[in-house]
Amino acid sequence: MTNQESSSDMTELERLRAENQRLRALNEQAFGYIRAKVNDLLDVVGTRTLRPEELDDQSMVALDPIGIVATTFRHVLENVRETNRQLQVAHSEIQTIFDTVGSAVLVVDPQRRIVSFNRQASRLLVGHSEDVTGQCCNQVLCEADPTPEQCVFLQVMDTGREAIIRGRQLRDRFFDVIAAPHFDENGRILHVVMAYHDVTEARRVEKMKSEFVSTAAHELRSPLATIMGYADLLLNGPEQSREQTRDCLTLILNRSEHLAHIVSDLLDISRLEAGEGLKLTFEPCRLDLLCREAAWGHQEASDNHPIEFDLPDDGAVVEGDHYALAQILENLLSNAIKYSPRGGTIRIGIRKEQSCCELTVADHGLGMTAEQIAHVFEKFYRANTTNTGVPGTGLGMTIVKYLVDAHHGRIAIDSTPGAGTTVRILLPVEQPVNT
C-alpha cells in the first residue's frame, strides 16, 4: 500500500467518524425532543414524567408512548363527542319540557333582564312572538313598576328564598306566580326562575260556583217558603173550603215538584262531575208524544205562553231513553218560558229525515248574544246573574248537552237579543251498535 493510498483511507475514516458523530447528535436531539414532548403529553393527562433511567431511548421507541397517548386522546375525543351528543339530546328534551309545560316560565338575571322564556310565556304574557331576551321583565309584563307585594322577583332578591303570589293580575288574566332563586358557587343569586300558572278560568268557575250556591239557596228557599206557608195555613189557619184546600195542596204539589227538579239537577250534575255518567236505557220512543206530554204541564201552569206544535201526522220514533228525552224537553220548555217574561208563543216542531229527527223549541223572549251562546252549556252559567235576572241554577243546559251527546245527537242554538231563541236538536232514529 502506498503512502498516498494510506492517506486517502485515513481521510475517509475521519469523514465517517464525523458523519457518525453528527448522526449520533441528531439522534440524541431527536430522542430528547421526543422525550420532552412525551413528558408534555403525560403532564397534560396527569401522569408523572419519565426519567431517563426508567426508560431508555430504545425502550421508549419500542413502547411507542406517543402512539399510546394519541390512542388515548382519540378515545377521549370519541367520548367527548358521545358526551356532546347526549348533552344535545338532553338539552333538546329539557327544551321540549320547557316549552310544553303548562305554566309560563321566565328566567331573569339579578338586573331583571330576561335570560330565557318558554312558549307559554310568549303566548300568555308577552303576547307576541318577538324575542324579548335581554329586556327587563317588568317592562315586558307589567304596565307599571310593581311594588314588592306585587312582584315575586323583588321578594326573592330581598329574601333569597322562594316566593309565591296568588291571583296576580296581568292585563286581563290572573296568575298564581311562584319564583325561586338559582345560586352560583359563591352563594350569590345567579338567576331567578319565575313560573306563571294561569288561573283565570279557575277563578271564573269559582265565581260561577259562588253565584250558583247563592242562586240555588234562593231557588230552594222560595218553594220551601211557599210549601211551609200553605202547610201552616192548612194546619193552623181557619177552616178552608174544599176548593180552597185543593188550591193550597195544588200549590204545595207544584212547589214540591219544582224542588224535586232542582234536586234532580244537582244529583245529575254531581254524578257527571264524579265521572259516573247517567245510565240510559235505549228503546223506541214516540218523540211527538213526549213533546205533547211535556207541553201539557206547562200549558196548565202558564196562560201567557201558548204552545204551538208542528209535528208530523204519522208520529216520530227515535231510539232513546224515555226519561232522558223527557228531561231534555222539560228543560227546553222551562227555559223558553222563563226567558220570555212578557209572554209569547212557544213553538215545538219535529222534522223527520231518513236517519234522524230534528227537534226545535222556539220562543220570542229575551234572546242571547253570541258570547252568551258560547257559554250556555257550561256548568253554573246563567246569561243574566243580576238581581233582576231570570231565576235558575244554570245547570239545565249543561245536562241537556250531556243527554244529547249520550244519544249521539247534536245541539245548536240560534238566538238574537230581544227576538227570541231557537234550540235545534238532531237525534238519530237508531243508535249505533256499540251504544
TORKOL-4160 file (C-alpha; in steps of 0.2 Angstrom, whole numbers, padded with zeros to 4 digits, m for minus):
435
<pt num="1" X="0000" Y="0000" Z="0000"/>
<pt num="2" X="0007" Y="0017" Z="m0005"/>
<pt num="3" X="0008" Y="0032" Z="0006"/>
<pt num="4" X="m0005" Y="0040" Z="m0005"/>
<pt num="5" X="m0017" Y="0026" Z="m0003"/>
<pt num="6" X="m0015" Y="0026" Z="0016"/>
<pt num="7" X="m0018" Y="0044" Z="0017"/>
<pt num="8" X="m0034" Y="0043" Z="0007"/>
<pt num="9" X="m0040" Y="0029" Z="0019"/>
<pt num="10" X="m0037" Y="0039" Z="0034"/>
<pt num="11" X="m0046" Y="0054" Z="0027"/>
<pt num="12" X="m0062" Y="0043" Z="0023"/>
<pt num="13" X="m0061" Y="0036" Z="0040"/>
<pt num="14" X="m0061" Y="0053" Z="0048"/>
<pt num="15" X="m0076" Y="0058" Z="0037"/>
<pt num="16" X="m0085" Y="0043" Z="0043"/>
<pt num="17" X="m0082" Y="0046" Z="0061"/>
<pt num="18" X="m0088" Y="0064" Z="0059"/>
<pt num="19" X="m0103" Y="0059" Z="0050"/>
<pt num="20" X="m0107" Y="0046" Z="0063"/>
<pt num="21" X="m0104" Y="0059" Z="0077"/>
<pt num="22" X="m0116" Y="0071" Z="0068"/>
<pt num="23" X="m0129" Y="0057" Z="0066"/>
<pt num="24" X="m0127" Y="0052" Z="0084"/>
<pt num="25" X="m0130" Y="0071" Z="0089"/>
<pt num="26" X="m0145" Y="0072" Z="0078"/>
<pt num="27" X="m0152" Y="0055" Z="0086"/>
<pt num="28" X="m0149" Y="0062" Z="0103"/>
<pt num="29" X="m0158" Y="0078" Z="0099"/>
<pt num="30" X="m0172" Y="0069" Z="0091"/>
<pt num="31" X="m0174" Y="0057" Z="0106"/>
<pt num="32" X="m0173" Y="0072" Z="0118"/>
<pt num="33" X="m0187" Y="0081" Z="0108"/>
<pt num="34" X="m0197" Y="0065" Z="0108"/>
<pt num="35" X="m0195" Y="0063" Z="0127"/>
<pt num="36" X="m0199" Y="0081" Z="0130"/>
<pt num="37" X="m0215" Y="0080" Z="0120"/>
<pt num="38" X="m0220" Y="0064" Z="0128"/>
<pt num="39" X="m0217" Y="0072" Z="0145"/>
<pt num="40" X="m0228" Y="0087" Z="0140"/>
<pt num="41" X="m0242" Y="0075" Z="0135"/>
<pt num="42" X="m0240" Y="0065" Z="0151"/>
<pt num="43" X="m0241" Y="0081" Z="0160"/>
<pt num="44" X="m0257" Y="0085" Z="0151"/>
<pt num="45" X="m0266" Y="0069" Z="0155"/>
<pt num="46" X="m0260" Y="0070" Z="0173"/>
<pt num="47" X="m0246" Y="0056" Z="0173"/>
<pt num="48" X="m0229" Y="0059" Z="0180"/>
<pt num="49" X="m0215" Y="0062" Z="0168"/>
<pt num="50" X="m0202" Y="0049" Z="0163"/>
<pt num="51" X="m0184" Y="0049" Z="0170"/>
<pt num="52" X="m0170" Y="0043" Z="0158"/>
<pt num="53" X="m0165" Y="0029" Z="0169"/>
<pt num="54" X="m0183" Y="0022" Z="0170"/>
<pt num="55" X="m0185" Y="0021" Z="0151"/>
<pt num="56" X="m0170" Y="0021" Z="0139"/>
<pt num="57" X="m0171" Y="0028" Z="0121"/>
<pt num="58" X="m0173" Y="0011" Z="0113"/>
<pt num="59" X="m0187" Y="0005" Z="0125"/>
<pt num="60" X="m0196" Y="0022" Z="0123"/>
<pt num="61" X="m0196" Y="0019" Z="0104"/>
<pt num="62" X="m0202" Y="0001" Z="0106"/>
<pt num="63" X="m0215" Y="0006" Z="0119"/>
<pt num="64" X="m0222" Y="0020" Z="0107"/>
<pt num="65" X="m0229" Y="0032" Z="0121"/>
<pt num="66" X="m0234" Y="0044" Z="0108"/>
<pt num="67" X="m0244" Y="0031" Z="0100"/>
<pt num="68" X="m0252" Y="0026" Z="0116"/>
<pt num="69" X="m0255" Y="0044" Z="0121"/>
<pt num="70" X="m0263" Y="0048" Z="0103"/>
<pt num="71" X="m0274" Y="0032" Z="0105"/>
<pt num="72" X="m0279" Y="0038" Z="0122"/>
<pt num="73" X="m0283" Y="0056" Z="0116"/>
<pt num="74" X="m0293" Y="0048" Z="0101"/>
<pt num="75" X="m0303" Y="0038" Z="0114"/>
<pt num="76" X="m0305" Y="0054" Z="0124"/>
<pt num="77" X="m0311" Y="0063" Z="0109"/>
<pt num="78" X="m0324" Y="0050" Z="0105"/>
<pt num="79" X="m0330" Y="0050" Z="0122"/>
<pt num="80" X="m0331" Y="0069" Z="0121"/>
<pt num="81" X="m0341" Y="0068" Z="0105"/>
<pt num="82" X="m0353" Y="0055" Z="0113"/>
<pt num="83" X="m0355" Y="0066" Z="0128"/>
<pt num="84" X="m0359" Y="0081" Z="0117"/>
<pt num="85" X="m0372" Y="0071" Z="0108"/>
<pt num="86" X="m0380" Y="0065" Z="0124"/>
<pt num="87" X="m0380" Y="0083" Z="0131"/>
<pt num="88" X="m0388" Y="0089" Z="0115"/>
<pt num="89" X="m0402" Y="0076" Z="0117"/>
<pt num="90" X="m0404" Y="0080" Z="0135"/>
<pt num="91" X="m0404" Y="0099" Z="0130"/>
<pt num="92" X="m0417" Y="0095" Z="0117"/>
<pt num="93" X="m0428" Y="0085" Z="0130"/>
<pt num="94" X="m0426" Y="0099" Z="0143"/>
<pt num="95" X="m0431" Y="0112" Z="0130"/>
<pt num="96" X="m0446" Y="0102" Z="0124"/>
<pt num="97" X="m0452" Y="0101" Z="0143"/>
<pt num="98" X="m0448" Y="0119" Z="0145"/>
<pt num="99" X="m0459" Y="0124" Z="0130"/>
<pt num="100" X="m0473" Y="0112" Z="0133"/>
<pt num="101" X="m0475" Y="0114" Z="0152"/>
<pt num="102" X="m0492" Y="0121" Z="0156"/>
<pt num="103" X="m0485" Y="0136" Z="0165"/>
<pt num="104" X="m0477" Y="0151" Z="0158"/>
<pt num="105" X="m0459" Y="0151" Z="0164"/>
<pt num="106" X="m0446" Y="0165" Z="0163"/>
<pt num="107" X="m0428" Y="0166" Z="0169"/>
<pt num="108" X="m0421" Y="0183" Z="0173"/>
<pt num="109" X="m0404" Y="0189" Z="0180"/>
<pt num="110" X="m0402" Y="0200" Z="0196"/>
<pt num="111" X="m0404" Y="0215" Z="0185"/>
<pt num="112" X="m0421" Y="0209" Z="0179"/>
<pt num="113" X="m0415" Y="0206" Z="0162"/>
<pt num="114" X="m0424" Y="0191" Z="0153"/>
<pt num="115" X="m0412" Y="0177" Z="0150"/>
<pt num="116" X="m0424" Y="0164" Z="0143"/>
<pt num="117" X="m0443" Y="0161" Z="0142"/>
<pt num="118" X="m0454" Y="0147" Z="0136"/>
<pt num="119" X="m0468" Y="0146" Z="0123"/>
<pt num="120" X="m0481" Y="0148" Z="0136"/>
<pt num="121" X="m0473" Y="0164" Z="0142"/>
<pt num="122" X="m0473" Y="0171" Z="0124"/>
<pt num="123" X="m0491" Y="0167" Z="0122"/>
<pt num="124" X="m0499" Y="0171" Z="0139"/>
<pt num="125" X="m0488" Y="0185" Z="0145"/>
<pt num="126" X="m0478" Y="0193" Z="0131"/>
<pt num="127" X="m0492" Y="0191" Z="0118"/>
<pt num="128" X="m0482" Y="0190" Z="0103"/>
<pt num="129" X="m0468" Y="0180" Z="0095"/>
<pt num="130" X="m0454" Y="0194" Z="0097"/>
<pt num="131" X="m0438" Y="0189" Z="0106"/>
<pt num="132" X="m0438" Y="0199" Z="0122"/>
<pt num="133" X="m0422" Y="0191" Z="0128"/>
<pt num="134" X="m0412" Y="0205" Z="0137"/>
<pt num="135" X="m0427" Y="0216" Z="0140"/>
<pt num="136" X="m0432" Y="0220" Z="0158"/>
<pt num="137" X="m0446" Y="0208" Z="0164"/>
<pt num="138" X="m0456" Y="0222" Z="0172"/>
<pt num="139" X="m0456" Y="0232" Z="0155"/>
<pt num="140" X="m0462" Y="0217" Z="0146"/>
<pt num="141" X="m0475" Y="0210" Z="0159"/>
<pt num="142" X="m0481" Y="0224" Z="0170"/>
<pt num="143" X="m0490" Y="0240" Z="0164"/>
<pt num="144" X="m0481" Y="0250" Z="0179"/>
<pt num="145" X="m0467" Y="0246" Z="0191"/>
<pt num="146" X="m0474" Y="0234" Z="0203"/>
<pt num="147" X="m0472" Y="0235" Z="0222"/>
<pt num="148" X="m0463" Y="0222" Z="0232"/>
<pt num="149" X="m0481" Y="0215" Z="0237"/>
<pt num="150" X="m0485" Y="0213" Z="0218"/>
<pt num="151" X="m0468" Y="0206" Z="0212"/>
<pt num="152" X="m0460" Y="0189" Z="0216"/>
<pt num="153" X="m0444" Y="0194" Z="0209"/>
<pt num="154" X="m0441" Y="0208" Z="0221"/>
<pt num="155" X="m0446" Y="0196" Z="0236"/>
<pt num="156" X="m0434" Y="0183" Z="0230"/>
<pt num="157" X="m0420" Y="0196" Z="0228"/>
<pt num="158" X="m0424" Y="0203" Z="0245"/>
<pt num="159" X="m0425" Y="0187" Z="0255"/>
<pt num="160" X="m0415" Y="0174" Z="0244"/>
<pt num="161" X="m0430" Y="0162" Z="0246"/>
<pt num="162" X="m0444" Y="0155" Z="0236"/>
<pt num="163" X="m0459" Y="0167" Z="0234"/>
<pt num="164" X="m0477" Y="0165" Z="0229"/>
<pt num="165" X="m0491" Y="0177" Z="0224"/>
<pt num="166" X="m0508" Y="0171" Z="0221"/>
<pt num="167" X="m0521" Y="0179" Z="0209"/>
<pt num="168" X="m0508" Y="0191" Z="0202"/>
<pt num="169" X="m0517" Y="0201" Z="0188"/>
<pt num="170" X="m0508" Y="0204" Z="0172"/>
<pt num="171" X="m0518" Y="0213" Z="0158"/>
<pt num="172" X="m0535" Y="0204" Z="0158"/>
<pt num="173" X="m0529" Y="0187" Z="0166"/>
<pt num="174" X="m0525" Y="0181" Z="0183"/>
<pt num="175" X="m0510" Y="0170" Z="0188"/>
<pt num="176" X="m0503" Y="0161" Z="0203"/>
<pt num="177" X="m0484" Y="0166" Z="0202"/>
<pt num="178" X="m0470" Y="0156" Z="0210"/>
<pt num="179" X="m0452" Y="0161" Z="0210"/>
<pt num="180" X="m0436" Y="0153" Z="0216"/>
<pt num="181" X="m0418" Y="0158" Z="0216"/>
<pt num="182" X="m0403" Y="0149" Z="0207"/>
<pt num="183" X="m0387" Y="0152" Z="0216"/>
<pt num="184" X="m0369" Y="0152" Z="0209"/>
<pt num="185" X="m0354" Y="0143" Z="0218"/>
<pt num="186" X="m0351" Y="0158" Z="0229"/>
<pt num="187" X="m0369" Y="0158" Z="0235"/>
<pt num="188" X="m0374" Y="0173" Z="0225"/>
<pt num="189" X="m0391" Y="0174" Z="0216"/>
<pt num="190" X="m0387" Y="0170" Z="0198"/>
<pt num="191" X="m0404" Y="0169" Z="0191"/>
<pt num="192" X="m0422" Y="0170" Z="0197"/>
<pt num="193" X="m0434" Y="0157" Z="0189"/>
<pt num="194" X="m0452" Y="0163" Z="0189"/>
<pt num="195" X="m0467" Y="0152" Z="0184"/>
<pt num="196" X="m0484" Y="0159" Z="0180"/>
<pt num="197" X="m0499" Y="0147" Z="0181"/>
<pt num="198" X="m0515" Y="0154" Z="0173"/>
<pt num="199" X="m0529" Y="0153" Z="0185"/>
<pt num="200" X="m0541" Y="0164" Z="0175"/>
<pt num="201" X="m0553" Y="0150" Z="0171"/>
<pt num="202" X="m0552" Y="0143" Z="0188"/>
<pt num="203" X="m0557" Y="0160" Z="0196"/>
<pt num="204" X="m0571" Y="0161" Z="0183"/>
<pt num="205" X="m0578" Y="0144" Z="0188"/>
<pt num="206" X="m0576" Y="0148" Z="0207"/>
<pt num="207" X="m0586" Y="0164" Z="0204"/>
<pt num="208" X="m0599" Y="0155" Z="0195"/>
<pt num="209" X="m0600" Y="0142" Z="0209"/>
<pt num="210" X="m0601" Y="0155" Z="0222"/>
<pt num="211" X="m0616" Y="0163" Z="0212"/>
<pt num="212" X="m0623" Y="0146" Z="0210"/>
<pt num="213" X="m0623" Y="0142" Z="0228"/>
<pt num="214" X="m0632" Y="0159" Z="0231"/>
<pt num="215" X="m0644" Y="0156" Z="0217"/>
<pt num="216" X="m0648" Y="0138" Z="0222"/>
<pt num="217" X="m0651" Y="0144" Z="0240"/>
<pt num="218" X="m0663" Y="0156" Z="0234"/>
<pt num="219" X="m0671" Y="0144" Z="0222"/>
<pt num="220" X="m0673" Y="0131" Z="0236"/>
<pt num="221" X="m0679" Y="0144" Z="0249"/>
<pt num="222" X="m0693" Y="0151" Z="0238"/>
<pt num="223" X="m0703" Y="0135" Z="0235"/>
<pt num="224" X="m0699" Y="0129" Z="0253"/>
<pt num="225" X="m0707" Y="0145" Z="0260"/>
<pt num="226" X="m0722" Y="0143" Z="0249"/>
<pt num="227" X="m0724" Y="0124" Z="0255"/>
<pt num="228" X="m0721" Y="0129" Z="0273"/>
<pt num="229" X="m0733" Y="0144" Z="0272"/>
<pt num="230" X="m0748" Y="0134" Z="0264"/>
<pt num="231" X="m0745" Y="0119" Z="0275"/>
<pt num="232" X="m0746" Y="0130" Z="0291"/>
<pt num="233" X="m0761" Y="0138" Z="0284"/>
<pt num="234" X="m0770" Y="0121" Z="0282"/>
<pt num="235" X="m0764" Y="0115" Z="0299"/>
<pt num="236" X="m0766" Y="0131" Z="0310"/>
<pt num="237" X="m0777" Y="0143" Z="0299"/>
<pt num="238" X="m0795" Y="0145" Z="0299"/>
<pt num="239" X="m0806" Y="0131" Z="0291"/>
<pt num="240" X="m0804" Y="0131" Z="0272"/>
<pt num="241" X="m0817" Y="0126" Z="0260"/>
<pt num="242" X="m0814" Y="0110" Z="0249"/>
<pt num="243" X="m0810" Y="0121" Z="0234"/>
<pt num="244" X="m0798" Y="0132" Z="0245"/>
<pt num="245" X="m0789" Y="0117" Z="0252"/>
<pt num="246" X="m0787" Y="0109" Z="0235"/>
<pt num="247" X="m0779" Y="0125" Z="0228"/>
<pt num="248" X="m0767" Y="0125" Z="0243"/>
<pt num="249" X="m0762" Y="0107" Z="0240"/>
<pt num="250" X="m0760" Y="0111" Z="0222"/>
<pt num="251" X="m0748" Y="0125" Z="0225"/>
<pt num="252" X="m0739" Y="0114" Z="0238"/>
<pt num="253" X="m0738" Y="0100" Z="0225"/>
<pt num="254" X="m0731" Y="0112" Z="0211"/>
<pt num="255" X="m0718" Y="0119" Z="0223"/>
<pt num="256" X="m0713" Y="0102" Z="0228"/>
<pt num="257" X="m0711" Y="0096" Z="0210"/>
<pt num="258" X="m0700" Y="0112" Z="0207"/>
<pt num="259" X="m0689" Y="0107" Z="0222"/>
<pt num="260" X="m0688" Y="0089" Z="0216"/>
<pt num="261" X="m0682" Y="0096" Z="0199"/>
<pt num="262" X="m0669" Y="0106" Z="0207"/>
<pt num="263" X="m0663" Y="0092" Z="0217"/>
<pt num="264" X="m0663" Y="0080" Z="0202"/>
<pt num="265" X="m0652" Y="0093" Z="0193"/>
<pt num="266" X="m0640" Y="0094" Z="0207"/>
<pt num="267" X="m0639" Y="0075" Z="0208"/>
<pt num="268" X="m0637" Y="0073" Z="0189"/>
<pt num="269" X="m0623" Y="0086" Z="0189"/>
<pt num="270" X="m0614" Y="0078" Z="0204"/>
<pt num="271" X="m0614" Y="0061" Z="0195"/>
<pt num="272" X="m0607" Y="0069" Z="0180"/>
<pt num="273" X="m0593" Y="0078" Z="0190"/>
<pt num="274" X="m0589" Y="0062" Z="0198"/>
<pt num="275" X="m0587" Y="0053" Z="0181"/>
<pt num="276" X="m0601" Y="0041" Z="0184"/>
<pt num="277" X="m0612" Y="0047" Z="0170"/>
<pt num="278" X="m0631" Y="0044" Z="0169"/>
<pt num="279" X="m0637" Y="0026" Z="0165"/>
<pt num="280" X="m0648" Y="0027" Z="0150"/>
<pt num="281" X="m0660" Y="0013" Z="0143"/>
<pt num="282" X="m0662" Y="0014" Z="0124"/>
<pt num="283" X="m0679" Y="0009" Z="0116"/>
<pt num="284" X="m0691" Y="0016" Z="0103"/>
<pt num="285" X="m0699" Y="0032" Z="0109"/>
<pt num="286" X="m0713" Y="0042" Z="0101"/>
<pt num="287" X="m0704" Y="0059" Z="0101"/>
<pt num="288" X="m0720" Y="0068" Z="0096"/>
<pt num="289" X="m0730" Y="0061" Z="0111"/>
<pt num="290" X="m0716" Y="0066" Z="0123"/>
<pt num="291" X="m0717" Y="0084" Z="0116"/>
<pt num="292" X="m0736" Y="0085" Z="0119"/>
<pt num="293" X="m0734" Y="0077" Z="0137"/>
<pt num="294" X="m0720" Y="0090" Z="0141"/>
<pt num="295" X="m0730" Y="0104" Z="0135"/>
<pt num="296" X="m0746" Y="0099" Z="0144"/>
<pt num="297" X="m0739" Y="0103" Z="0161"/>
<pt num="298" X="m0733" Y="0120" Z="0156"/>
<pt num="299" X="m0749" Y="0125" Z="0147"/>
<pt num="300" X="m0758" Y="0122" Z="0163"/>
<pt num="301" X="m0746" Y="0132" Z="0173"/>
<pt num="302" X="m0744" Y="0147" Z="0161"/>
<pt num="303" X="m0758" Y="0156" Z="0151"/>
<pt num="304" X="m0746" Y="0169" Z="0144"/>
<pt num="305" X="m0736" Y="0156" Z="0134"/>
<pt num="306" X="m0747" Y="0147" Z="0122"/>
<pt num="307" X="m0738" Y="0132" Z="0114"/>
<pt num="308" X="m0740" Y="0128" Z="0096"/>
<pt num="309" X="m0735" Y="0112" Z="0088"/>
<pt num="310" X="m0728" Y="0107" Z="0071"/>
<pt num="311" X="m0727" Y="0088" Z="0072"/>
<pt num="312" X="m0728" Y="0075" Z="0059"/>
<pt num="313" X="m0745" Y="0067" Z="0057"/>
<pt num="314" X="m0738" Y="0049" Z="0057"/>
<pt num="315" X="m0728" Y="0052" Z="0073"/>
<pt num="316" X="m0709" Y="0052" Z="0075"/>
<pt num="317" X="m0700" Y="0037" Z="0083"/>
<pt num="318" X="m0682" Y="0038" Z="0089"/>
<pt num="319" X="m0672" Y="0026" Z="0099"/>
<pt num="320" X="m0668" Y="0034" Z="0115"/>
<pt num="321" X="m0670" Y="0034" Z="0134"/>
<pt num="322" X="m0688" Y="0039" Z="0138"/>
<pt num="323" X="m0684" Y="0048" Z="0154"/>
<pt num="324" X="m0669" Y="0057" Z="0147"/>
<pt num="325" X="m0679" Y="0063" Z="0132"/>
<pt num="326" X="m0692" Y="0070" Z="0143"/>
<pt num="327" X="m0679" Y="0079" Z="0154"/>
<pt num="328" X="m0672" Y="0087" Z="0138"/>
<pt num="329" X="m0689" Y="0093" Z="0133"/>
<pt num="330" X="m0693" Y="0099" Z="0151"/>
<pt num="331" X="m0678" Y="0109" Z="0152"/>
<pt num="332" X="m0680" Y="0117" Z="0135"/>
<pt num="333" X="m0698" Y="0122" Z="0138"/>
<pt num="334" X="m0694" Y="0128" Z="0155"/>
<pt num="335" X="m0681" Y="0139" Z="0148"/>
<pt num="336" X="m0692" Y="0145" Z="0134"/>
<pt num="337" X="m0705" Y="0151" Z="0147"/>
<pt num="338" X="m0693" Y="0158" Z="0159"/>
<pt num="339" X="m0684" Y="0168" Z="0146"/>
<pt num="340" X="m0700" Y="0175" Z="0139"/>
<pt num="341" X="m0706" Y="0185" Z="0154"/>
<pt num="342" X="m0718" Y="0196" Z="0143"/>
<pt num="343" X="m0726" Y="0180" Z="0137"/>
<pt num="344" X="m0727" Y="0174" Z="0119"/>
<pt num="345" X="m0730" Y="0159" Z="0109"/>
<pt num="346" X="m0718" Y="0144" Z="0111"/>
<pt num="347" X="m0717" Y="0133" Z="0096"/>
<pt num="348" X="m0712" Y="0115" Z="0096"/>
<pt num="349" X="m0708" Y="0106" Z="0080"/>
<pt num="350" X="m0701" Y="0090" Z="0073"/>
<pt num="351" X="m0694" Y="0087" Z="0056"/>
<pt num="352" X="m0691" Y="0069" Z="0050"/>
<pt num="353" X="m0676" Y="0064" Z="0039"/>
<pt num="354" X="m0671" Y="0047" Z="0033"/>
<pt num="355" X="m0659" Y="0044" Z="0048"/>
<pt num="356" X="m0663" Y="0057" Z="0061"/>
<pt num="357" X="m0676" Y="0068" Z="0068"/>
<pt num="358" X="m0674" Y="0087" Z="0071"/>
<pt num="359" X="m0682" Y="0094" Z="0086"/>
<pt num="360" X="m0684" Y="0113" Z="0088"/>
<pt num="361" X="m0691" Y="0123" Z="0103"/>
<pt num="362" X="m0693" Y="0141" Z="0098"/>
<pt num="363" X="m0698" Y="0156" Z="0109"/>
<pt num="364" X="m0699" Y="0175" Z="0106"/>
<pt num="365" X="m0691" Y="0180" Z="0123"/>
<pt num="366" X="m0676" Y="0189" Z="0128"/>
<pt num="367" X="m0664" Y="0180" Z="0117"/>
<pt num="368" X="m0645" Y="0179" Z="0119"/>
<pt num="369" X="m0629" Y="0187" Z="0112"/>
<pt num="370" X="m0616" Y="0177" Z="0103"/>
<pt num="371" X="m0605" Y="0177" Z="0119"/>
<pt num="372" X="m0619" Y="0171" Z="0130"/>
<pt num="373" X="m0622" Y="0157" Z="0117"/>
<pt num="374" X="m0604" Y="0152" Z="0118"/>
<pt num="375" X="m0605" Y="0149" Z="0137"/>
<pt num="376" X="m0623" Y="0142" Z="0138"/>
<pt num="377" X="m0618" Y="0124" Z="0140"/>
<pt num="378" X="m0605" Y="0127" Z="0154"/>
<pt num="379" X="m0610" Y="0122" Z="0172"/>
<pt num="380" X="m0617" Y="0135" Z="0183"/>
<pt num="381" X="m0618" Y="0148" Z="0169"/>
<pt num="382" X="m0633" Y="0160" Z="0168"/>
<pt num="383" X="m0635" Y="0173" Z="0155"/>
<pt num="384" X="m0641" Y="0186" Z="0167"/>
<pt num="385" X="m0635" Y="0185" Z="0185"/>
<pt num="386" X="m0641" Y="0202" Z="0191"/>
<pt num="387" X="m0655" Y="0203" Z="0204"/>
<pt num="388" X="m0667" Y="0206" Z="0190"/>
<pt num="389" X="m0661" Y="0191" Z="0180"/>
<pt num="390" X="m0671" Y="0176" Z="0177"/>
<pt num="391" X="m0671" Y="0163" Z="0191"/>
<pt num="392" X="m0662" Y="0147" Z="0188"/>
<pt num="393" X="m0647" Y="0136" Z="0194"/>
<pt num="394" X="m0638" Y="0137" Z="0177"/>
<pt num="395" X="m0637" Y="0118" Z="0176"/>
<pt num="396" X="m0651" Y="0114" Z="0164"/>
<pt num="397" X="m0642" Y="0117" Z="0148"/>
<pt num="398" X="m0627" Y="0108" Z="0154"/>
<pt num="399" X="m0637" Y="0092" Z="0157"/>
<pt num="400" X="m0647" Y="0094" Z="0140"/>
<pt num="401" X="m0630" Y="0095" Z="0131"/>
<pt num="402" X="m0624" Y="0079" Z="0140"/>
<pt num="403" X="m0640" Y="0070" Z="0137"/>
<pt num="404" X="m0640" Y="0074" Z="0118"/>
<pt num="405" X="m0622" Y="0069" Z="0117"/>
<pt num="406" X="m0626" Y="0052" Z="0126"/>
<pt num="407" X="m0639" Y="0050" Z="0112"/>
<pt num="408" X="m0626" Y="0053" Z="0099"/>
<pt num="409" X="m0635" Y="0068" Z="0094"/>
<pt num="410" X="m0631" Y="0087" Z="0090"/>
<pt num="411" X="m0637" Y="0103" Z="0098"/>
<pt num="412" X="m0637" Y="0120" Z="0091"/>
<pt num="413" X="m0644" Y="0137" Z="0096"/>
<pt num="414" X="m0649" Y="0152" Z="0086"/>
<pt num="415" X="m0653" Y="0167" Z="0095"/>
<pt num="416" X="m0655" Y="0186" Z="0094"/>
<pt num="417" X="m0656" Y="0198" Z="0109"/>
<pt num="418" X="m0674" Y="0204" Z="0110"/>
<pt num="419" X="m0680" Y="0192" Z="0096"/>
<pt num="420" X="m0680" Y="0175" Z="0105"/>
<pt num="421" X="m0671" Y="0159" Z="0104"/>
<pt num="422" X="m0672" Y="0143" Z="0094"/>
<pt num="423" X="m0664" Y="0127" Z="0100"/>
<pt num="424" X="m0661" Y="0113" Z="0087"/>
<pt num="425" X="m0658" Y="0095" Z="0092"/>
<pt num="426" X="m0654" Y="0082" Z="0079"/>
<pt num="427" X="m0657" Y="0064" Z="0086"/>
<pt num="428" X="m0653" Y="0048" Z="0077"/>
<pt num="429" X="m0668" Y="0037" Z="0073"/>
<pt num="430" X="m0657" Y="0022" Z="0078"/>
<pt num="431" X="m0642" Y="0021" Z="0090"/>
<pt num="432" X="m0625" Y="0014" Z="0085"/>
<pt num="433" X="m0622" Y="m0004" Z="0088"/>
<pt num="434" X="m0609" Y="0000" Z="0101"/>
<pt num="435" X="m0621" Y="0010" Z="0112"/>
